[in-house]
Amino acid sequence: MVVDDGASVERRTIFGIHGDPDNLAVRFEWSDEVGYVWEVDFTEQSLNEAKIEGNRIRMSDSLGEEVIVTVFQLEPASV
């Protein structure tokens, strides 16, 4: 998975869906070139309102900022 600026998601934490739109559902974390750790949180409401376009998911994070997550499926290479 890749977030907006092309950073690869290094860690994802899934909190689950429990029927409360304000509950935290998932967190993605990554670090930049100097080692600063970034994270973005999504509520159950965010996931419910996500827009899926091909392999891109557009949704608002817990602060209301739009985030685009791109999902890739890797395939084994033949050498």
MMTF fields as JSON, N, C-alpha, C and O atoms, coordinates in Angstrom:
{
  "mmtfVersion": "1.0.0",
  "mmtfProducer": "UNKNOWN",
  "numBonds": 315,
  "numAtoms": 316,
  "numGroups": 79,
  "numChains": 1,
  "numModels": 1,
  "chainsPerModel": [1],
  "groupsPerChain": [79],
  "chainIdList": ["A"],
  "bondAtomList": [4, 2, 8, 6, 12, 10, 16, 14, 20, 18, 24, 22, 28, 26, 32, 30, 36, 34, 40, 38, 44, 42, 48, 46, 52, 50, 56, 54, 60, 58, 64, 62, 68, 66, 72, 70, 76, 74, 80, 78, 84, 82, 88, 86, 92, 90, 96, 94, 100, 98, 104, 102, 108, 106, 112, 110, 116, 114, 120, 118, 124, 122, 128, 126, 132, 130, 136, 134, 140, 138, 144, 142, 148, 146, 152, 150, 156, 154, 160, 158, 164, 162, 168, 166, 172, 170, 176, 174, 180, 178, 184, 182, 188, 186, 192, 190, 196, 194, 200, 198, 204, 202, 208, 206, 212, 210, 216, 214, 220, 218, 224, 222, 228, 226, 232, 230, 236, 234, 240, 238, 244, 242, 248, 246, 252, 250, 256, 254, 260, 258, 264, 262, 268, 266, 272, 270, 276, 274, 280, 278, 284, 282, 288, 286, 292, 290, 296, 294, 300, 298, 304, 302, 308, 306, 312, 310],
  "bondOrderList": [1, 1, 1, 1, 1, 1, 1, 1, 1, 1, 1, 1, 1, 1, 1, 1, 1, 1, 1, 1, 1, 1, 1, 1, 1, 1, 1, 1, 1, 1, 1, 1, 1, 1, 1, 1, 1, 1, 1, 1, 1, 1, 1, 1, 1, 1, 1, 1, 1, 1, 1, 1, 1, 1, 1, 1, 1, 1, 1, 1, 1, 1, 1, 1, 1, 1, 1, 1, 1, 1, 1, 1, 1, 1, 1, 1, 1, 1],
  "groupList": [{"groupName": "MET", "atomNameList": ["N", "CA", "C", "O"], "elementList": ["N", "C", "C", "O"], "formalChargeList": [0, 0, 0, 0], "bondAtomList": [1, 0, 2, 1, 3, 2], "bondOrderList": [1, 1, 2], "singleLetterCode": "M", "chemCompType": "L-PEPTIDE LINKING"}, {"groupName": "VAL", "atomNameList": ["N", "CA", "C", "O"], "elementList": ["N", "C", "C", "O"], "formalChargeList": [0, 0, 0, 0], "bondAtomList": [1, 0, 2, 1, 3, 2], "bondOrderList": [1, 1, 2], "singleLetterCode": "V", "chemCompType": "L-PEPTIDE LINKING"}, {"groupName": "ASP", "atomNameList": ["N", "CA", "C", "O"], "elementList": ["N", "C", "C", "O"], "formalChargeList": [0, 0, 0, 0], "bondAtomList": [1, 0, 2, 1, 3, 2], "bondOrderList": [1, 1, 2], "singleLetterCode": "D", "chemCompType": "L-PEPTIDE LINKING"}, {"groupName": "GLY", "atomNameList": ["N", "CA", "C", "O"], "elementList": ["N", "C", "C", "O"], "formalChargeList": [0, 0, 0, 0], "bondAtomList": [1, 0, 2, 1, 3, 2], "bondOrderList": [1, 1, 2], "singleLetterCode": "G", "chemCompType": "PEPTIDE LINKING"}, {"groupName": "ALA", "atomNameList": ["N", "CA", "C", "O"], "elementList": ["N", "C", "C", "O"], "formalChargeList": [0, 0, 0, 0], "bondAtomList": [1, 0, 2, 1, 3, 2], "bondOrderList": [1, 1, 2], "singleLetterCode": "A", "chemCompType": "L-PEPTIDE LINKING"}, {"groupName": "SER", "atomNameList": ["N", "CA", "C", "O"], "elementList": ["N", "C", "C", "O"], "formalChargeList": [0, 0, 0, 0], "bondAtomList": [1, 0, 2, 1, 3, 2], "bondOrderList": [1, 1, 2], "singleLetterCode": "S", "chemCompType": "L-PEPTIDE LINKING"}, {"groupName": "GLU", "atomNameList": ["N", "CA", "C", "O"], "elementList": ["N", "C", "C", "O"], "formalChargeList": [0, 0, 0, 0], "bondAtomList": [1, 0, 2, 1, 3, 2], "bondOrderList": [1, 1, 2], "singleLetterCode": "E", "chemCompType": "L-PEPTIDE LINKING"}, {"groupName": "ARG", "atomNameList": ["N", "CA", "C", "O"], "elementList": ["N", "C", "C", "O"], "formalChargeList": [0, 0, 0, 0], "bondAtomList": [1, 0, 2, 1, 3, 2], "bondOrderList": [1, 1, 2], "singleLetterCode": "R", "chemCompType": "L-PEPTIDE LINKING"}, {"groupName": "THR", "atomNameList": ["N", "CA", "C", "O"], "elementList": ["N", "C", "C", "O"], "formalChargeList": [0, 0, 0, 0], "bondAtomList": [1, 0, 2, 1, 3, 2], "bondOrderList": [1, 1, 2], "singleLetterCode": "T", "chemCompType": "L-PEPTIDE LINKING"}, {"groupName": "ILE", "atomNameList": ["N", "CA", "C", "O"], "elementList": ["N", "C", "C", "O"], "formalChargeList": [0, 0, 0, 0], "bondAtomList": [1, 0, 2, 1, 3, 2], "bondOrderList": [1, 1, 2], "singleLetterCode": "I", "chemCompType": "L-PEPTIDE LINKING"}, {"groupName": "PHE", "atomNameList": ["N", "CA", "C", "O"], "elementList": ["N", "C", "C", "O"], "formalChargeList": [0, 0, 0, 0], "bondAtomList": [1, 0, 2, 1, 3, 2], "bondOrderList": [1, 1, 2], "singleLetterCode": "F", "chemCompType": "L-PEPTIDE LINKING"}, {"groupName": "HIS", "atomNameList": ["N", "CA", "C", "O"], "elementList": ["N", "C", "C", "O"], "formalChargeList": [0, 0, 0, 0], "bondAtomList": [1, 0, 2, 1, 3, 2], "bondOrderList": [1, 1, 2], "singleLetterCode": "H", "chemCompType": "L-PEPTIDE LINKING"}, {"groupName": "PRO", "atomNameList": ["N", "CA", "C", "O"], "elementList": ["N", "C", "C", "O"], "formalChargeList": [0, 0, 0, 0], "bondAtomList": [1, 0, 2, 1, 3, 2], "bondOrderList": [1, 1, 2], "singleLetterCode": "P", "chemCompType": "L-PEPTIDE LINKING"}, {"groupName": "ASN", "atomNameList": ["N", "CA", "C", "O"], "elementList": ["N", "C", "C", "O"], "formalChargeList": [0, 0, 0, 0], "bondAtomList": [1, 0, 2, 1, 3, 2], "bondOrderList": [1, 1, 2], "singleLetterCode": "N", "chemCompType": "L-PEPTIDE LINKING"}, {"groupName": "LEU", "atomNameList": ["N", "CA", "C", "O"], "elementList": ["N", "C", "C", "O"], "formalChargeList": [0, 0, 0, 0], "bondAtomList": [1, 0, 2, 1, 3, 2], "bondOrderList": [1, 1, 2], "singleLetterCode": "L", "chemCompType": "L-PEPTIDE LINKING"}, {"groupName": "TRP", "atomNameList": ["N", "CA", "C", "O"], "elementList": ["N", "C", "C", "O"], "formalChargeList": [0, 0, 0, 0], "bondAtomList": [1, 0, 2, 1, 3, 2], "bondOrderList": [1, 1, 2], "singleLetterCode": "W", "chemCompType": "L-PEPTIDE LINKING"}, {"groupName": "TYR", "atomNameList": ["N", "CA", "C", "O"], "elementList": ["N", "C", "C", "O"], "formalChargeList": [0, 0, 0, 0], "bondAtomList": [1, 0, 2, 1, 3, 2], "bondOrderList": [1, 1, 2], "singleLetterCode": "Y", "chemCompType": "L-PEPTIDE LINKING"}, {"groupName": "GLN", "atomNameList": ["N", "CA", "C", "O"], "elementList": ["N", "C", "C", "O"], "formalChargeList": [0, 0, 0, 0], "bondAtomList": [1, 0, 2, 1, 3, 2], "bondOrderList": [1, 1, 2], "singleLetterCode": "Q", "chemCompType": "L-PEPTIDE LINKING"}, {"groupName": "LYS", "atomNameList": ["N", "CA", "C", "O"], "elementList": ["N", "C", "C", "O"], "formalChargeList": [0, 0, 0, 0], "bondAtomList": [1, 0, 2, 1, 3, 2], "bondOrderList": [1, 1, 2], "singleLetterCode": "K", "chemCompType": "L-PEPTIDE LINKING"}],
  "groupTypeList": [0, 1, 1, 2, 2, 3, 4, 5, 1, 6, 7, 7, 8, 9, 10, 3, 9, 11, 3, 2, 12, 2, 13, 14, 4, 1, 7, 10, 6, 15, 5, 2, 6, 1, 3, 16, 1, 15, 6, 1, 2, 10, 8, 6, 17, 5, 14, 13, 6, 4, 18, 9, 6, 3, 13, 7, 9, 7, 0, 5, 2, 5, 14, 3, 6, 6, 1, 9, 1, 8, 1, 10, 17, 14, 6, 12, 4, 5, 1],
  "groupIdList": [1, 2, 3, 4, 5, 6, 7, 8, 9, 10, 11, 12, 13, 14, 15, 16, 17, 18, 19, 20, 21, 22, 23, 24, 25, 26, 27, 28, 29, 30, 31, 32, 33, 34, 35, 36, 37, 38, 39, 40, 41, 42, 43, 44, 45, 46, 47, 48, 49, 50, 51, 52, 53, 54, 55, 56, 57, 58, 59, 60, 61, 62, 63, 64, 65, 66, 67, 68, 69, 70, 71, 72, 73, 74, 75, 76, 77, 78, 79],
  "secStructList": [7, 5, 7, 6, 6, 1, 7, 5, 7, 7, 3, 3, 3, 3, 7, 7, 7, 7, 1, 7, 6, 6, 1, 3, 3, 3, 3, 3, 3, 3, 3, 7, 6, 6, 7, 7, 3, 3, 3, 3, 3, 3, 3, 2, 2, 2, 2, 2, 6, 7, 3, 3, 3, 6, 6, 3, 3, 3, 3, 3, 7, 6, 6, 1, 7, 3, 3, 3, 3, 3, 7, 7, 7, 7, 7, 7, 7, 7, 7],
  "xCoordList": [0.834, 0.0, 0.88, 1.955, 0.397, 1.104, 0.122, -1.033, 0.575, -0.267, 0.067, 1.043, -0.762, -0.7, 0.635, 0.738, 1.633, 2.902, 3.815, 4.975, 3.317, 4.11, 4.859, 5.655, 4.613, 5.282, 4.635, 3.41, 5.458, 4.947, 4.534, 5.268, 3.359, 2.878, 3.744, 3.867, 4.34, 5.223, 4.514, 4.91, 3.468, 2.736, 1.268, 0.927, 0.421, -1.013, -1.569, -1.243, -2.419, -3.058, -4.556, -5.127, -5.184, -6.623, -7.294, -7.032, -8.164, -8.869, -10.216, -10.807, -10.7, -11.956, -13.143, -13.04, -14.255, -15.511, -16.438, -16.701, -16.933, -17.746, -19.084, -19.772, -19.452, -20.765, -20.868, -21.976, -19.754, -19.768, -18.971, -17.763, -19.632, -18.949, -17.753, -16.879, -17.692, -16.581, -15.392, -14.327, -15.564, -14.474, -13.349, -13.59, -12.126, -10.967, -11.024, -11.187, -10.89, -10.986, -9.635, -9.342, -8.807, -7.515, -6.527, -6.912, -5.238, -4.151, -3.065, -2.708, -2.537, -1.399, -0.224, -0.392, 0.978, 2.185, 3.289, 3.379, 4.125, 5.285, 6.307, 5.979, 7.542, 8.575, 9.173, 9.193, 9.662, 10.286, 11.784, 12.297, 12.481, 13.909, 14.785, 15.911, 14.284, 15.065, 14.612, 15.093, 13.68, 13.248, 12.035, 11.617, 11.45, 10.243, 9.081, 8.848, 8.354, 7.231, 5.941, 5.606, 5.239, 3.956, 2.859, 3.09, 1.682, 0.548, -0.725, -0.845, -1.654, -2.962, -3.997, -3.865, -5.033, -6.083, -7.378, -7.688, -8.13, -9.432, -10.482, -10.28, -11.597, -12.71, -13.585, -13.402, -14.535, -15.494, -16.274, -16.566, -16.608, -17.323, -16.487, -17.01, -15.183, -14.279, -14.305, -14.393, -14.227, -14.243, -15.576, -15.626, -16.649, -17.984, -18.187, -18.908, -17.553, -17.72, -16.614, -16.587, -15.71, -14.587, -15.08, -16.094, -14.335, -14.608, -13.497, -12.314, -13.895, -12.927, -12.931, -13.972, -11.734, -11.552, -10.393, -9.233, -10.689, -9.634, -8.906, -9.513, -7.59, -6.817, -6.534, -5.67, -7.273, -7.104, -8.338, -9.474, -8.088, -9.163, -9.01, -7.974, -10.046, -10.056, -10.964, -12.143, -10.407, -11.216, -10.655, -9.517, -11.45, -11.034, -10.473, -11.037, -9.341, -8.771, -9.533, -10.504, -9.105, -9.819, -9.805, -10.576, -8.934, -8.878, -9.661, -9.727, -10.257, -11.044, -10.265, -10.825, -8.971, -8.145, -8.326, -8.378, -8.421, -8.55, -7.214, -6.172, -7.261, -6.08, -6.398, -7.496, -5.436, -5.591, -4.612, -3.407, -5.147, -4.342, -4.403, -5.483, -3.244, -3.167, -2.721, -1.725, -3.457, -3.192, -2.655, -3.196, -1.588, -0.973, -0.989, -0.894, -1.11, -0.971, 0.296, 0.387, 1.271, 2.533, 2.454, 1.81, 3.11, 3.155, 4.606, 5.521, 4.83, 6.199, 6.779, 6.081, 8.035, 8.715, 9.356, 9.819, 9.373, 10.087, 11.453, 11.564, 12.479, 13.83, 14.422, 15.553],
  "yCoordList": [-1.174, 0.0, 1.24, 1.268, 2.252, 3.518, 4.626, 4.591, 5.621, 6.765, 7.94, 7.904, 8.981, 10.171, 10.483, 10.5, 10.723, 11.23, 10.144, 10.417, 8.925, 7.837, 7.034, 6.16, 7.322, 6.584, 5.216, 5.092, 4.211, 2.851, 2.677, 3.047, 2.114, 1.837, 0.727, -0.352, 1.004, 0.036, -0.771, -1.895, -0.193, -0.888, -0.501, 0.66, -1.48, -1.195, -1.879, -3.027, -1.144, -1.676, -1.653, -0.611, -2.802, -2.91, -3.05, -3.996, -2.095, -2.091, -2.792, -3.166, -2.968, -3.672, -2.731, -1.523, -3.317, -2.59, -3.034, -4.224, -2.055, -2.377, -1.637, -1.618, -1.023, -0.409, 1.03, 1.557, 1.681, 3.087, 3.875, 3.677, 4.771, 5.487, 6.317, 6.623, 6.688, 7.492, 6.664, 7.214, 5.353, 4.479, 4.426, 4.443, 4.363, 4.169, 2.754, 1.787, 2.632, 1.33, 0.812, -0.378, 1.72, 1.296, 2.464, 3.629, 2.12, 3.111, 2.617, 1.439, 3.529, 3.24, 4.08, 5.245, 3.484, 4.192, 4.0, 2.955, 5.022, 4.97, 5.968, 6.817, 5.87, 6.807, 7.489, 6.935, 8.711, 9.449, 9.189, 8.38, 9.874, 9.63, 9.97, 9.482, 10.803, 11.119, 10.32, 10.544, 9.381, 8.502, 8.965, 8.294, 10.115, 10.586, 9.666, 9.363, 9.22, 8.301, 9.101, 9.958, 8.808, 9.433, 8.401, 7.205, 8.851, 7.934, 8.644, 9.866, 7.842, 8.346, 7.366, 6.154, 7.904, 7.096, 7.253, 8.331, 6.165, 6.189, 5.625, 4.587, 6.319, 5.857, 4.906, 4.744, 4.285, 3.425, 4.242, 3.744, 5.481, 6.364, 6.616, 6.605, 6.842, 7.069, 5.887, 6.059, 4.695, 3.5, 3.343, 2.946, 3.656, 3.539, 4.501, 4.186, 5.674, 6.698, 6.679, 7.548, 5.713, 5.642, 5.492, 4.848, 6.102, 5.994, 5.139, 5.453, 4.058, 3.147, 3.357, 3.281, 3.624, 3.833, 2.953, 3.333, 1.787, 0.856, 0.359, -0.244, 0.613, 0.176, 1.334, 1.231, 2.443, 3.617, 3.795, 3.685, 4.071, 4.309, 5.738, 6.103, 6.535, 7.932, 8.034, 7.689, 8.513, 8.642, 9.745, 10.181, 10.183, 11.223, 10.579, 9.623, 11.123, 10.595, 11.143, 11.881, 10.794, 11.187, 12.694, 13.194, 13.43, 14.893, 15.578, 16.806, 14.771, 15.324, 15.603, 16.125, 15.262, 15.469, 14.302, 13.146, 14.606, 13.538, 12.833, 13.475, 11.517, 10.68, 9.691, 9.138, 9.48, 8.47, 7.343, 7.562, 6.141, 4.944, 4.105, 3.802, 3.739, 2.9, 1.509, 1.358, 0.508, -0.878, -1.637, -1.54, -2.389, -3.186, -4.649, -4.994, -5.506, -6.939, -7.36, -7.278, -7.809, -8.212, -9.633, -10.498, -9.852, -11.166, -11.646, -10.834, -12.964, -13.481, -13.221, -13.329, -12.885, -12.623, -13.905, -14.742, -14.039, -15.152, -14.64, -13.591, -15.382, -14.953, -15.892, -15.691],
  "zCoordList": [0.0, 0.0, 0.0, 0.6, -0.684, -0.786, -0.429, -0.853, 0.356, 0.698, -0.217, -0.965, -0.143, -0.998, -1.654, -2.88, -0.863, -1.381, -1.932, -2.241, -2.06, -2.596, -1.554, -1.897, -0.279, 0.795, 0.97, 0.975, 1.11, 1.329, 2.785, 3.701, 2.98, 4.329, 4.914, 4.334, 6.067, 6.712, 7.782, 8.092, 8.344, 9.405, 9.319, 9.096, 9.498, 9.562, 10.796, 11.098, 11.502, 12.691, 12.445, 12.121, 12.599, 12.382, 13.74, 14.482, 14.056, 15.328, 15.226, 16.239, 14.001, 13.782, 13.653, 13.869, 13.299, 13.132, 14.254, 14.424, 15.02, 16.19, 16.209, 17.229, 15.07, 14.959, 15.441, 15.535, 15.748, 16.156, 15.121, 14.996, 14.373, 13.285, 13.745, 12.935, 15.015, 15.526, 16.001, 16.28, 16.095, 16.552, 15.524, 14.317, 16.019, 15.164, 14.589, 15.333, 13.264, 12.614, 12.129, 12.244, 11.583, 11.041, 11.105, 11.01, 11.269, 11.268, 10.329, 10.346, 9.503, 8.639, 9.112, 9.472, 9.112, 9.533, 8.501, 7.857, 8.352, 7.489, 8.014, 8.843, 7.536, 7.964, 6.743, 5.644, 6.966, 5.865, 5.835, 6.609, 4.942, 4.735, 5.941, 6.037, 6.865, 8.07, 9.281, 10.392, 9.068, 10.143, 10.921, 11.865, 10.541, 11.221, 10.886, 9.716, 11.895, 11.685, 11.508, 12.326, 10.442, 10.127, 10.324, 10.149, 10.683, 10.785, 10.347, 10.423, 9.892, 9.504, 10.043, 9.875, 10.693, 11.308, 10.532, 10.026, 10.446, 9.789, 10.732, 11.363, 10.818, 11.645, 10.835, 9.629, 11.519, 10.824, 9.788, 8.7, 10.118, 9.193, 7.937, 6.822, 8.127, 6.993, 6.031, 4.816, 6.59, 5.744, 5.03, 3.866, 5.731, 5.149, 3.981, 3.034, 4.047, 3.013, 1.959, 1.087, 2.02, 1.08, -0.352, -0.619, -1.262, -2.7, -3.307, -3.175, -3.972, -4.573, -6.075, -6.727, -6.62, -8.056, -8.502, -8.344, -9.055, -9.435, -8.2, -7.315, -8.14, -6.969, -6.009, -5.138, -6.178, -5.316, -4.433, -4.894, -3.162, -2.199, -1.692, -1.137, -1.888, -1.457, -0.236, -0.306, 0.898, 2.106, 2.991, 2.814, 3.929, 4.877, 6.129, 6.662, 6.598, 7.833, 9.031, 8.863, 10.226, 11.44, 11.678, 12.497, 10.968, 11.078, 9.958, 9.9, 9.064, 7.968, 6.695, 5.731, 6.674, 5.488, 4.517, 4.936, 3.226, 2.239, 2.036, 1.896, 2.023, 1.828, 0.716, 0.655, -0.153, -1.197, -0.899, -0.784, -0.777, -0.535, -1.805, -2.312, -2.305, -3.496, -3.066, -2.359, -3.492, -3.093, -4.303, -5.404, -4.079, -5.138, -4.752, -3.574, -5.751, -5.54, -6.257, -7.482, -5.488, -6.071, -6.597, -6.004, -7.701, -8.32, -8.329, -8.467, -8.183, -8.261, -9.657, -10.666, -9.689, -10.968, -11.478, -10.702, -12.786, -13.418, -13.849, -14.484, -13.502, -13.889, -14.896, -15.338]
}
